[in-house]
């Protein structure tokens, strides 16, 4: 195995809606580590990194067992009263991610919640603080929701966002984002353009599904 071969392998996984993001991100984390080790394109992977790569490859056959329901609505004839998107954002020191759910409320029955998309990205090699990575995750959630809503056409009022970072929520809910550091202010401005600050809420880490995407599984 070389760096070139690992890149070719991870690129073979076609997952446009991000259902496999928690698995694929592990392969991308490994690939990024080869840049840290300064490996050349066709140099064999050293013994200290090869076992983790082989363990990831070994799980490939399990992907064929994963199924995703295509119907997003209830199979009953219950009348729909409200349709919402709920986006979760999270980051670790290795990656940041979002998981987006379609929640449908009905008359006289419990609402249904369906995962409709996810996305995970590796963190930059250059160190970035965790609060800033959490902010990048929040921006990624907004971008994904905006993209999905081109098809769903929901009101902006029905787009809800969740983060387990108090820093991010504090930045988004500030009255004057111009007083923030430029890096933070620019991203907060983009988030405010795509969402209402009142629709951003806190969730515990152990109840945040995006945590799986930010750490891999």
ZADO-1210 file (C-alpha; in nm, 4 decimals, padded with zeros to 6 digits):
<atoms>
<atom x="00.0000" y="00.0000" z="00.0000" code="UNK" pos="1"/>
<atom x="00.1230" y="00.3495" z="-00.0905" code="UNK" pos="2"/>
<atom x="-00.0221" y="00.6979" z="-00.0496" code="UNK" pos="3"/>
<atom x="-00.1306" y="00.6919" z="-00.4141" code="UNK" pos="4"/>
<atom x="-00.3166" y="00.3609" z="-00.3688" code="UNK" pos="5"/>
<atom x="-00.4945" y="00.4761" z="-00.0515" code="UNK" pos="6"/>
<atom x="-00.6173" y="00.7918" z="-00.2284" code="UNK" pos="7"/>
<atom x="-00.7431" y="00.5819" z="-00.5196" code="UNK" pos="8"/>
<atom x="-00.9266" y="00.3507" z="-00.2777" code="UNK" pos="9"/>
<atom x="-01.1040" y="00.6218" z="-00.0763" code="UNK" pos="10"/>
<atom x="-01.2041" y="00.7993" z="-00.4002" code="UNK" pos="11"/>
<atom x="-01.3850" y="00.4842" z="-00.5176" code="UNK" pos="12"/>
<atom x="-01.6525" y="00.5240" z="-00.2500" code="UNK" pos="13"/>
<atom x="-01.9433" y="00.7135" z="-00.4060" code="UNK" pos="14"/>
<atom x="-02.1633" y="00.8490" z="-00.1279" code="UNK" pos="15"/>
<atom x="-02.3312" y="01.1735" z="-00.2418" code="UNK" pos="16"/>
<atom x="-02.5755" y="01.1940" z="00.0514" code="UNK" pos="17"/>
<atom x="-02.3165" y="01.1138" z="00.3180" code="UNK" pos="18"/>
<atom x="-02.4832" y="00.8092" z="00.4746" code="UNK" pos="19"/>
<atom x="-02.1390" y="00.6459" z="00.5007" code="UNK" pos="20"/>
<atom x="-01.9614" y="00.9615" z="00.6171" code="UNK" pos="21"/>
<atom x="-01.8654" y="00.8232" z="00.9630" code="UNK" pos="22"/>
<atom x="-01.6879" y="00.5315" z="00.7933" code="UNK" pos="23"/>
<atom x="-01.5349" y="00.7159" z="00.4969" code="UNK" pos="24"/>
<atom x="-01.3936" y="00.9913" z="00.7187" code="UNK" pos="25"/>
<atom x="-01.1730" y="00.7341" z="00.8932" code="UNK" pos="26"/>
<atom x="-01.0068" y="00.6492" z="00.5613" code="UNK" pos="27"/>
<atom x="-00.9571" y="01.0178" z="00.4866" code="UNK" pos="28"/>
<atom x="-00.8079" y="01.0754" z="00.8311" code="UNK" pos="29"/>
<atom x="-00.5590" y="00.7985" z="00.7626" code="UNK" pos="30"/>
<atom x="-00.4755" y="00.9396" z="00.4209" code="UNK" pos="31"/>
<atom x="-00.4165" y="01.2849" z="00.5712" code="UNK" pos="32"/>
<atom x="-00.1768" y="01.1368" z="00.8288" code="UNK" pos="33"/>
<atom x="00.0501" y="01.0228" z="00.5445" code="UNK" pos="34"/>
<atom x="00.1086" y="01.3874" z="00.4554" code="UNK" pos="35"/>
<atom x="00.2086" y="01.4507" z="00.8170" code="UNK" pos="36"/>
<atom x="00.4550" y="01.1608" z="00.7871" code="UNK" pos="37"/>
<atom x="00.5797" y="01.3236" z="00.4625" code="UNK" pos="38"/>
<atom x="00.5459" y="01.0031" z="00.2618" code="UNK" pos="39"/>
<atom x="00.6080" y="01.0166" z="-00.1116" code="UNK" pos="40"/>
<atom x="00.3312" y="00.9047" z="-00.3503" code="UNK" pos="41"/>
<atom x="00.4650" y="00.5536" z="-00.4157" code="UNK" pos="42"/>
<atom x="00.6463" y="00.4857" z="-00.0905" code="UNK" pos="43"/>
<atom x="00.5172" y="00.1826" z="00.1028" code="UNK" pos="44"/>
<atom x="00.3228" y="00.2691" z="00.4167" code="UNK" pos="45"/>
<atom x="00.5408" y="00.2332" z="00.7281" code="UNK" pos="46"/>
<atom x="00.4602" y="-00.0335" z="00.9852" code="UNK" pos="47"/>
<atom x="00.3309" y="00.2163" z="01.2424" code="UNK" pos="48"/>
<atom x="00.0431" y="00.3320" z="01.0179" code="UNK" pos="49"/>
<atom x="-00.0272" y="00.0242" z="00.8033" code="UNK" pos="50"/>
<atom x="-00.2380" y="-00.1724" z="01.0627" code="UNK" pos="51"/>
<atom x="-00.4983" y="00.1067" z="01.0962" code="UNK" pos="52"/>
<atom x="-00.5344" y="00.1278" z="00.7192" code="UNK" pos="53"/>
<atom x="-00.5717" y="-00.2498" z="00.6835" code="UNK" pos="54"/>
<atom x="-00.8331" y="-00.2522" z="00.9618" code="UNK" pos="55"/>
<atom x="-01.0350" y="00.0090" z="00.7713" code="UNK" pos="56"/>
<atom x="-01.0072" y="-00.1871" z="00.4448" code="UNK" pos="57"/>
<atom x="-01.1185" y="-00.5055" z="00.6212" code="UNK" pos="58"/>
<atom x="-01.4565" y="-00.3438" z="00.6957" code="UNK" pos="59"/>
<atom x="-01.5257" y="-00.2756" z="00.3273" code="UNK" pos="60"/>
<atom x="-01.7479" y="-00.5862" z="00.2771" code="UNK" pos="61"/>
<atom x="-01.9762" y="-00.4739" z="00.5612" code="UNK" pos="62"/>
<atom x="-02.0908" y="-00.1734" z="00.3567" code="UNK" pos="63"/>
<atom x="-02.3054" y="-00.4015" z="00.1401" code="UNK" pos="64"/>
<atom x="-02.5196" y="-00.4840" z="00.4462" code="UNK" pos="65"/>
<atom x="-02.6257" y="-00.1208" z="00.4990" code="UNK" pos="66"/>
<atom x="-02.9722" y="-00.0294" z="00.3714" code="UNK" pos="67"/>
<atom x="-03.1427" y="00.3094" z="00.3692" code="UNK" pos="68"/>
<atom x="-03.5235" y="00.3513" z="00.3489" code="UNK" pos="69"/>
<atom x="-03.6153" y="00.5653" z="00.0477" code="UNK" pos="70"/>
<atom x="-03.9572" y="00.6764" z="00.1752" code="UNK" pos="71"/>
<atom x="-03.9270" y="00.9806" z="00.4023" code="UNK" pos="72"/>
<atom x="-04.2920" y="00.9953" z="00.5055" code="UNK" pos="73"/>
<atom x="-04.5126" y="00.7804" z="00.7259" code="UNK" pos="74"/>
<atom x="-04.6833" y="00.4870" z="00.5571" code="UNK" pos="75"/>
<atom x="-05.0127" y="00.5805" z="00.7222" code="UNK" pos="76"/>
<atom x="-05.2739" y="00.8223" z="00.5905" code="UNK" pos="77"/>
<atom x="-05.2233" y="01.0622" z="00.8823" code="UNK" pos="78"/>
<atom x="-05.2446" y="01.4297" z="00.7864" code="UNK" pos="79"/>
<atom x="-04.9150" y="01.6183" z="00.7924" code="UNK" pos="80"/>
<atom x="-04.9183" y="01.9384" z="00.9992" code="UNK" pos="81"/>
<atom x="-04.5545" y="02.0548" z="00.9754" code="UNK" pos="82"/>
<atom x="-04.2308" y="01.9578" z="00.8002" code="UNK" pos="83"/>
<atom x="-03.8927" y="02.0622" z="00.9442" code="UNK" pos="84"/>
<atom x="-03.5216" y="02.0137" z="00.8848" code="UNK" pos="85"/>
<atom x="-03.3005" y="01.9587" z="01.1900" code="UNK" pos="86"/>
<atom x="-02.9251" y="01.9865" z="01.1349" code="UNK" pos="87"/>
<atom x="-02.6684" y="01.8777" z="01.3945" code="UNK" pos="88"/>
<atom x="-02.3091" y="02.0038" z="01.3899" code="UNK" pos="89"/>
<atom x="-02.0012" y="01.8776" z="01.5727" code="UNK" pos="90"/>
<atom x="-01.6229" y="01.8775" z="01.5506" code="UNK" pos="91"/>
<atom x="-01.3269" y="01.6927" z="01.6961" code="UNK" pos="92"/>
<atom x="-00.9553" y="01.7600" z="01.6558" code="UNK" pos="93"/>
<atom x="-00.9554" y="01.5295" z="01.3499" code="UNK" pos="94"/>
<atom x="-01.2762" y="01.6113" z="01.1602" code="UNK" pos="95"/>
<atom x="-01.5987" y="01.8133" z="01.1614" code="UNK" pos="96"/>
<atom x="-01.9393" y="01.6911" z="01.0503" code="UNK" pos="97"/>
<atom x="-02.3110" y="01.7494" z="01.0142" code="UNK" pos="98"/>
<atom x="-02.6120" y="01.5161" z="01.0181" code="UNK" pos="99"/>
<atom x="-02.9466" y="01.6364" z="00.8831" code="UNK" pos="100"/>
<atom x="-03.2890" y="01.4944" z="00.9617" code="UNK" pos="101"/>
<atom x="-03.6306" y="01.5497" z="00.8075" code="UNK" pos="102"/>
<atom x="-03.8927" y="01.5682" z="01.0844" code="UNK" pos="103"/>
<atom x="-04.2595" y="01.5411" z="00.9888" code="UNK" pos="104"/>
<atom x="-04.5400" y="01.6169" z="01.2354" code="UNK" pos="105"/>
<atom x="-04.8835" y="01.4558" z="01.1953" code="UNK" pos="106"/>
<atom x="-05.2314" y="01.4950" z="01.3341" code="UNK" pos="107"/>
<atom x="-05.3057" y="01.2543" z="01.6205" code="UNK" pos="108"/>
<atom x="-04.9767" y="01.0609" z="01.6032" code="UNK" pos="109"/>
<atom x="-04.6083" y="01.0875" z="01.6860" code="UNK" pos="110"/>
<atom x="-04.3783" y="01.2712" z="01.4429" code="UNK" pos="111"/>
<atom x="-04.1294" y="01.0780" z="01.2306" code="UNK" pos="112"/>
<atom x="-03.7600" y="01.1582" z="01.1976" code="UNK" pos="113"/>
<atom x="-03.5442" y="01.0379" z="00.9067" code="UNK" pos="114"/>
<atom x="-03.1760" y="01.0920" z="00.8344" code="UNK" pos="115"/>
<atom x="-03.1623" y="01.2412" z="00.4843" code="UNK" pos="116"/>
<atom x="-02.8011" y="01.3567" z="00.4510" code="UNK" pos="117"/>
<atom x="-02.4674" y="01.3869" z="00.6246" code="UNK" pos="118"/>
<atom x="-02.1227" y="01.5198" z="00.5551" code="UNK" pos="119"/>
<atom x="-01.7817" y="01.4983" z="00.7219" code="UNK" pos="120"/>
<atom x="-01.4534" y="01.6696" z="00.6407" code="UNK" pos="121"/>
<atom x="-01.1043" y="01.6259" z="00.7825" code="UNK" pos="122"/>
<atom x="-00.9624" y="01.9182" z="00.9783" code="UNK" pos="123"/>
<atom x="-00.6783" y="02.1226" z="00.8292" code="UNK" pos="124"/>
<atom x="-00.3269" y="01.9951" z="00.8977" code="UNK" pos="125"/>
<atom x="-00.2428" y="02.3376" z="01.0361" code="UNK" pos="126"/>
<atom x="-00.3740" y="02.3386" z="01.3979" code="UNK" pos="127"/>
<atom x="-00.7083" y="02.5112" z="01.4554" code="UNK" pos="128"/>
<atom x="-00.8765" y="02.5524" z="01.7935" code="UNK" pos="129"/>
<atom x="-01.1726" y="02.3256" z="01.8674" code="UNK" pos="130"/>
<atom x="-01.4214" y="02.6185" z="01.9031" code="UNK" pos="131"/>
<atom x="-01.3249" y="02.7360" z="01.5536" code="UNK" pos="132"/>
<atom x="-01.3636" y="02.3819" z="01.4207" code="UNK" pos="133"/>
<atom x="-01.7084" y="02.3709" z="01.5820" code="UNK" pos="134"/>
<atom x="-01.7868" y="02.6939" z="01.3978" code="UNK" pos="135"/>
<atom x="-01.6741" y="02.5352" z="01.0684" code="UNK" pos="136"/>
<atom x="-01.9101" y="02.2447" z="01.1462" code="UNK" pos="137"/>
<atom x="-02.1967" y="02.4894" z="01.2058" code="UNK" pos="138"/>
<atom x="-02.1271" y="02.6580" z="00.8722" code="UNK" pos="139"/>
<atom x="-02.1151" y="02.3186" z="00.6993" code="UNK" pos="140"/>
<atom x="-02.4572" y="02.2365" z="00.8496" code="UNK" pos="141"/>
<atom x="-02.6005" y="02.5632" z="00.7113" code="UNK" pos="142"/>
<atom x="-02.4547" y="02.5015" z="00.3670" code="UNK" pos="143"/>
<atom x="-02.5947" y="02.1485" z="00.3530" code="UNK" pos="144"/>
<atom x="-02.9406" y="02.2582" z="00.4691" code="UNK" pos="145"/>
<atom x="-02.9466" y="02.5418" z="00.2142" code="UNK" pos="146"/>
<atom x="-02.8549" y="02.2956" z="-00.0595" code="UNK" pos="147"/>
<atom x="-03.1185" y="02.0404" z="00.0468" code="UNK" pos="148"/>
<atom x="-03.3862" y="02.3039" z="00.0848" code="UNK" pos="149"/>
<atom x="-03.3613" y="02.3881" z="-00.2864" code="UNK" pos="150"/>
<atom x="-03.5545" y="02.0647" z="-00.3346" code="UNK" pos="151"/>
<atom x="-03.7699" y="02.0680" z="-00.0197" code="UNK" pos="152"/>
<atom x="-03.8607" y="02.4404" z="-00.0353" code="UNK" pos="153"/>
<atom x="-03.9335" y="02.4782" z="00.3362" code="UNK" pos="154"/>
<atom x="-03.9747" y="02.8133" z="00.5108" code="UNK" pos="155"/>
<atom x="-03.6596" y="02.9467" z="00.6766" code="UNK" pos="156"/>
<atom x="-03.8550" y="02.9342" z="01.0024" code="UNK" pos="157"/>
<atom x="-03.8652" y="02.5535" z="00.9766" code="UNK" pos="158"/>
<atom x="-03.4869" y="02.5101" z="00.9518" code="UNK" pos="159"/>
<atom x="-03.3461" y="02.4178" z="01.2938" code="UNK" pos="160"/>
<atom x="-02.9836" y="02.3779" z="01.4008" code="UNK" pos="161"/>
<atom x="-02.8168" y="02.2063" z="01.6950" code="UNK" pos="162"/>
<atom x="-02.4640" y="02.2318" z="01.8357" code="UNK" pos="163"/>
<atom x="-02.2988" y="02.1109" z="02.1555" code="UNK" pos="164"/>
<atom x="-02.0604" y="02.4108" z="02.1526" code="UNK" pos="165"/>
<atom x="-02.1559" y="02.6986" z="02.3813" code="UNK" pos="166"/>
<atom x="-01.8908" y="02.9128" z="02.2105" code="UNK" pos="167"/>
<atom x="-02.0562" y="02.8760" z="01.8703" code="UNK" pos="168"/>
<atom x="-02.4028" y="02.9518" z="02.0064" code="UNK" pos="169"/>
<atom x="-02.2673" y="03.2596" z="02.1865" code="UNK" pos="170"/>
<atom x="-02.1022" y="03.3870" z="01.8653" code="UNK" pos="171"/>
<atom x="-02.4170" y="03.3310" z="01.6576" code="UNK" pos="172"/>
<atom x="-02.6429" y="03.5052" z="01.9102" code="UNK" pos="173"/>
<atom x="-02.4256" y="03.8131" z="01.9584" code="UNK" pos="174"/>
<atom x="-02.5942" y="04.1396" z="01.8667" code="UNK" pos="175"/>
<atom x="-02.2850" y="04.2722" z="01.6901" code="UNK" pos="176"/>
<atom x="-02.0740" y="04.0099" z="01.5137" code="UNK" pos="177"/>
<atom x="-01.8395" y="04.2828" z="01.3836" code="UNK" pos="178"/>
<atom x="-01.6734" y="04.2954" z="01.7258" code="UNK" pos="179"/>
<atom x="-01.5584" y="03.9354" z="01.6851" code="UNK" pos="180"/>
<atom x="-01.2257" y="03.8182" z="01.5455" code="UNK" pos="181"/>
<atom x="-01.2305" y="03.8405" z="01.1629" code="UNK" pos="182"/>
<atom x="-01.2073" y="03.4608" z="01.1177" code="UNK" pos="183"/>
<atom x="-01.5084" y="03.4085" z="01.3453" code="UNK" pos="184"/>
<atom x="-01.7031" y="03.7144" z="01.2260" code="UNK" pos="185"/>
<atom x="-01.6866" y="03.6136" z="00.8590" code="UNK" pos="186"/>
<atom x="-01.8262" y="03.2664" z="00.9273" code="UNK" pos="187"/>
<atom x="-02.0912" y="03.3924" z="01.1691" code="UNK" pos="188"/>
<atom x="-02.2067" y="03.6364" z="00.8996" code="UNK" pos="189"/>
<atom x="-02.2462" y="03.3502" z="00.6505" code="UNK" pos="190"/>
<atom x="-02.4397" y="03.1468" z="00.9068" code="UNK" pos="191"/>
<atom x="-02.6707" y="03.4416" z="00.9808" code="UNK" pos="192"/>
<atom x="-02.7414" y="03.4791" z="00.6089" code="UNK" pos="193"/>
<atom x="-02.8636" y="03.1187" z="00.5870" code="UNK" pos="194"/>
<atom x="-03.0437" y="03.0733" z="00.9204" code="UNK" pos="195"/>
<atom x="-03.2217" y="03.2518" z="01.2045" code="UNK" pos="196"/>
<atom x="-03.0094" y="03.2830" z="01.5190" code="UNK" pos="197"/>
<atom x="-03.3163" y="03.1966" z="01.7299" code="UNK" pos="198"/>
<atom x="-03.3290" y="02.8562" z="01.5571" code="UNK" pos="199"/>
<atom x="-02.9857" y="02.7590" z="01.6918" code="UNK" pos="200"/>
<atom x="-03.0020" y="02.5469" z="02.0065" code="UNK" pos="201"/>
<atom x="-02.7735" y="02.3505" z="02.2355" code="UNK" pos="202"/>
<atom x="-02.7676" y="01.9699" z="02.2529" code="UNK" pos="203"/>
<atom x="-02.5587" y="01.7450" z="02.4807" code="UNK" pos="204"/>
<atom x="-02.2679" y="01.5744" z="02.3062" code="UNK" pos="205"/>
<atom x="-02.4047" y="01.2259" z="02.3798" code="UNK" pos="206"/>
<atom x="-02.7283" y="01.3208" z="02.2004" code="UNK" pos="207"/>
<atom x="-02.5565" y="01.4788" z="01.8988" code="UNK" pos="208"/>
<atom x="-02.5535" y="01.2373" z="01.6014" code="UNK" pos="209"/>
<atom x="-02.2921" y="01.4513" z="01.4232" code="UNK" pos="210"/>
<atom x="-02.0451" y="01.3428" z="01.6929" code="UNK" pos="211"/>
<atom x="-02.0258" y="01.0047" z="01.5177" code="UNK" pos="212"/>
<atom x="-01.9292" y="01.1694" z="01.1907" code="UNK" pos="213"/>
<atom x="-01.6658" y="01.3920" z="01.3512" code="UNK" pos="214"/>
<atom x="-01.4863" y="01.0992" z="01.5167" code="UNK" pos="215"/>
<atom x="-01.5572" y="00.8134" z="01.2763" code="UNK" pos="216"/>
<atom x="-01.6995" y="00.4715" z="01.3521" code="UNK" pos="217"/>
</atoms>
